Amino acid sequence: MKLHPEQARPHDVANGLDLLRRAALSEKDVAERWGHYFVVREDDGRVVGVAGLEVHGEDGLLRSVAVDEDYRGQGLGAALVEAALERAATLGLSTVYLLTTDARDYFAHRGFADCPREEASPAIGASWEFTTGCPATAAFMKRSVPRG
Ligand SMILES: CC(C)(COP(=O)(O)OP(=O)(O)OC[C@H]1O[C@@H](n2cnc3c(N)ncnc32)[C@H](O)[C@@H]1OP(=O)(O)O)[C@@H](O)C(=O)NCCC(=O)NCCS
């Protein structure tokens, strides 16, 4: 694959936030947590894919998964999810959770399973996405972190 996920750099933030806006995803706290974000960069530096991992205690929260409309359907979203999961493994996290309103089936195909909200750890349950960012109707999903 020519294009692939890379560690996000500080100068990608503005482009990354722009992509999130276009995908109707929240920018809340993204810049502050950019250290565990990944981007797909075009040759000219434009960010055409993004995904982030938030660390909450022993668990991770996958968020901000977005691919530019012109670049969808070529596996970039899947590669971004894998990059975030690999980071979770590197950090020794045990489980990665996510909340999604529109892409439940997409993540089900990526190994995530529906999870009762009551199963959220206190740290995940206290996250902004869980308490405020995503509606109560959003799917809550989890996937064990692969051990290297
Ligand atoms: C979801 C998203 C990241 C997928 O990116 P992508 O690079 O096109 O994904 P991939 O190439 O890895 O996978 C494409 C496959 O997923 C399917 N797919 C894409 N979005 C989907 C969705 N919301 N629900 C179910 N399936 C979806 C496509 O139909 C395609 O299926 P196919 O392989 O059978 O043809 C992209 O559509 C996007 O940015 N959506 C808007 C933001 C969003 O909803 N993000 C998820 C919540 S955080």
The ligand as an SDF file (V2000), in Angstrom:
LIG
                    3D

 48 50  0  0  0  0  0  0  0  0999 V2000
  -15.5100    4.4350    8.6900 C   0  0  0  0  0  0  0  0  0  0  0  0
  -14.3300    4.9130    7.7930 C   0  0  0  0  0  0  0  0  0  0  0  0
  -13.2040    5.3860    8.6760 C   0  0  0  0  0  0  0  0  0  0  0  0
  -13.8580    3.7310    6.9490 C   0  0  0  0  0  0  0  0  0  0  0  0
  -12.7100    4.1240    6.2150 O   0  0  0  0  0  0  0  0  0  0  0  0
  -12.1750    3.2990    4.9310 P   0  0  0  0  0  0  0  0  0  0  0  0
  -10.7510    3.6400    4.7240 O   0  0  0  0  0  0  0  0  0  0  0  0
  -13.0890    3.5020    3.7970 O   0  0  0  0  0  0  0  0  0  0  0  0
  -12.3310    1.7990    5.4740 O   0  0  0  0  0  0  0  0  0  0  0  0
  -11.7270    0.4700    4.8660 P   0  0  0  0  0  0  0  0  0  0  0  0
  -11.1860    0.7210    3.5030 O   0  0  0  0  0  0  0  0  0  0  0  0
  -10.8480   -0.1230    5.8900 O   0  0  0  0  0  0  0  0  0  0  0  0
  -13.0260   -0.4510    4.7880 O   0  0  0  0  0  0  0  0  0  0  0  0
  -13.9810   -0.2210    3.7890 C   0  0  0  0  0  0  0  0  0  0  0  0
  -15.1770   -1.1440    4.0320 C   0  0  0  0  0  0  0  0  0  0  0  0
  -15.8820   -0.7140    5.2000 O   0  0  0  0  0  0  0  0  0  0  0  0
  -17.2450   -0.4610    4.8570 C   0  0  0  0  0  0  0  0  0  0  0  0
  -17.7130    0.6740    5.6570 N   0  0  0  0  0  0  0  0  0  0  0  0
  -17.3000    1.9440    5.6050 C   0  0  0  0  0  0  0  0  0  0  0  0
  -17.9750    2.6980    6.4820 N   0  0  0  0  0  0  0  0  0  0  0  0
  -18.8310    1.8630    7.1160 C   0  0  0  0  0  0  0  0  0  0  0  0
  -19.7950    2.0610    8.1210 C   0  0  0  0  0  0  0  0  0  0  0  0
  -20.0320    3.2740    8.6620 N   0  0  0  0  0  0  0  0  0  0  0  0
  -20.4970    0.9870    8.5390 N   0  0  0  0  0  0  0  0  0  0  0  0
  -20.2760   -0.2370    8.0100 C   0  0  0  0  0  0  0  0  0  0  0  0
  -19.3730   -0.4820    7.0370 N   0  0  0  0  0  0  0  0  0  0  0  0
  -18.6650    0.5750    6.5910 C   0  0  0  0  0  0  0  0  0  0  0  0
  -17.2010   -0.1220    3.3920 C   0  0  0  0  0  0  0  0  0  0  0  0
  -18.4660   -0.3570    2.8000 O   0  0  0  0  0  0  0  0  0  0  0  0
  -16.1520   -1.0960    2.8780 C   0  0  0  0  0  0  0  0  0  0  0  0
  -16.7160   -2.3770    2.7510 O   0  0  0  0  0  0  0  0  0  0  0  0
  -16.1210   -3.4440    1.6750 P   0  0  0  0  0  0  0  0  0  0  0  0
  -14.6850   -3.6780    2.0580 O   0  0  0  0  0  0  0  0  0  0  0  0
  -16.9810   -4.6440    1.8690 O   0  0  0  0  0  0  0  0  0  0  0  0
  -16.2560   -2.7740    0.3520 O   0  0  0  0  0  0  0  0  0  0  0  0
  -14.7920    6.0390    6.8400 C   0  0  0  0  0  0  0  0  0  0  0  0
  -15.9370    5.6010    6.1190 O   0  0  0  0  0  0  0  0  0  0  0  0
  -15.1230    7.3480    7.5240 C   0  0  0  0  0  0  0  0  0  0  0  0
  -14.2580    8.1970    7.7000 O   0  0  0  0  0  0  0  0  0  0  0  0
  -16.4040    7.5430    7.9430 N   0  0  0  0  0  0  0  0  0  0  0  0
  -16.8220    8.7750    8.6030 C   0  0  0  0  0  0  0  0  0  0  0  0
  -16.3260    8.8510   10.0560 C   0  0  0  0  0  0  0  0  0  0  0  0
  -16.7990    7.6960   10.9150 C   0  0  0  0  0  0  0  0  0  0  0  0
  -17.9770    7.2980   10.8930 O   0  0  0  0  0  0  0  0  0  0  0  0
  -15.8770    7.1310   11.7200 N   0  0  0  0  0  0  0  0  0  0  0  0
  -16.1320    6.0150   12.6060 C   0  0  0  0  0  0  0  0  0  0  0  0
  -16.5560    6.4540   13.9490 C   0  0  0  0  0  0  0  0  0  0  0  0
  -15.1800    6.9690   14.9590 S   0  0  0  0  0  0  0  0  0  0  0  0
  1  2  1  0
  2  3  1  0
  2  4  1  0
  2 36  1  0
  4  5  1  0
  5  6  1  0
  6  7  2  0
  6  8  1  0
  6  9  1  0
  9 10  1  0
 10 11  2  0
 10 12  1  0
 10 13  1  0
 13 14  1  0
 14 15  1  0
 15 16  1  0
 15 30  1  0
 16 17  1  0
 17 18  1  0
 17 28  1  0
 18 19  1  0
 18 27  1  0
 19 20  2  0
 20 21  1  0
 21 22  1  0
 21 27  2  0
 22 23  1  0
 22 24  2  0
 24 25  1  0
 25 26  2  0
 26 27  1  0
 28 29  1  0
 28 30  1  0
 30 31  1  0
 31 32  1  0
 32 33  2  0
 32 34  1  0
 32 35  1  0
 36 37  1  0
 36 38  1  0
 38 39  2  0
 38 40  1  0
 40 41  1  0
 41 42  1  0
 42 43  1  0
 43 44  2  0
 43 45  1  0
 45 46  1  0
 46 47  1  0
 47 48  1  0
M  END
$$$$
